[in-house]
């Protein structure tokens, strides 16, 4: 399994709708509201053979109300 995070910038007034849609899709293990340049931080786990770029493009970025994303890859837990 590989772990990665996606920071999500939502269209104005759509943060709660995006978070709800993300939760309903049951693809993120954790979803947080955050402050700063992005509105939501979501944690994902995928199998080693899953392409993260395709996963984000096909499962996350298609959610209505998302304006931008930034994917943060992880390498090792300490």
Secondary structure, DSSP 8 states (H G I E B T S, - for coil): -EEEEEEEEE-TT-HHHHHHHHHHHT--SEEEE--SS-SEEEEEEE-TTS-HHHHIIIIITTSTTEEEEEEEE-----
